[in-house]
C-alpha cells in the first residue's frame, strides 16, 4: 500500500484524485464497488453491506446500501472533478461465506447484493468493466485513481488485477 492509500470501512465510501488510492478490507457477502473516471483521474470506492435501503428501518447510513451508496459515490466523485459520462465500474465481493440448507433470500445476501448493484448500474448506464463476485471466499481490494487499476487480494485464490 502506498502512503496515499485511503481506507474505506464497512458500510463506508470515499473518493480521491490521482495519485491517491482507496482500499477496503474483508469483503465477504458485501460488495466493493469501484468507480473510476480515467480522463479526470478520479476514483470512488464503496463497501456495500445490503442491497436496498427501503427494506430496513434504520437506514440513515447511505453507504450501507447499494441503492443509496452508488448515487452518493457518483455525487462525491463529481464534487472533485469526475464527469459522469466517463465513470466505469468494477465489482468484487458478494460471496456466500457460509453453507446454509435454506434457499431463503435472507440467507443469500451476497447474491442479492450482486443483483442490486448490477441492476442499479444498468439503470444508471454505468458500464461494468470487471465483475469478480460470488463464490465462497473473501476479498480485499485496492483501487488506484491514476490508472483505475483494481487489485483483488484473496486468501487461497491469489491476487490479481482487473
C-alpha positions, -999 to +999 in steps of 0.1 A: +000+000+000+012+035-008+012+064+016-018+079-003-040+048+005-074+058+020-091+030+040-128+026+033-145+008+062-176-014+062-207+005+052-185+034+041-174+051+010-148+076-001-133+093-032-099+105-043-080+120-071-046+109-085-022+100-071-045+087-043-058+052-038-086+035-019-088+001-002-115-019+016-108-050+036-126-082+042-154-083+016-175-114+023-211-110+012-205-073+010-197-057-024-168-035-030-179-012-058-152+008-075-158+037-098-131+053-120-131+083-143-100+076-164-100+111-181-100+131-148-082+105-127-109+104-100-118+072-081-145+062-057-150+031-036-179+019-015-182-011+009-219-020+005-235-043+030-271-046+019-290-043-014-319-020-006-324+008+020-361+006+016-362-028+033-346-017+065-360+007+092-326+021+104-313+032+070-296+065+078-262+053+066-264+058+029-230+039+023-245+007+038-270+001+009-265-004-028-293+018-039-281+048-019-243+043-019-240+042-057-258+075-060-238+092-032-205+079-046-213+094-080-222+127-064-190+128-043-168+120-073-185+148-093-176+172-065-139+165-070-139+167-108-153+134-122-176+135-152-204+110-150-201+100-187-165+089-180-173+067-150-168+030-153-175+003-126-157-027-112-172-050-086-158-075-061-173-095-032-208-108-028-196-142-016-217-169+001-194-173+031-213-200+049-232-230+037-269-230+045-295-256+038-321-229+033-328-212-001-344-183+018-335-149+002-324-137+036-296-163+035-284-152+001-272-117+009-242-119-013-263-128-044-288-102-035-260-076-032-246-085-066-280-084-083-288-050-068-255-034-078-257-047-114-294-036-117-287-001-104-256+003-126-276-008-157-303+016-148-277+044-145-260+033-177-226+028-160-206+002-178-192-027-157-156-034-167-150-062-142-173-083-121-153-105-096-182-116-074-198-146-059-181-179-049-173-186-012-142-167-003-134-132+010-116-104-008-097-072-001-095-046-029-074-016-038-083+010-064-058+034-079-070+068-091-042+074-116-048+042-136-081+027-125-062-005-116-083-026-093-063-051-073-082-080-057-065-100-030-079-133-017-068-160+007-061-192-012-072-178-045-044-154-054-040-117-061-049-103-094-056-070-111-086-061-133 
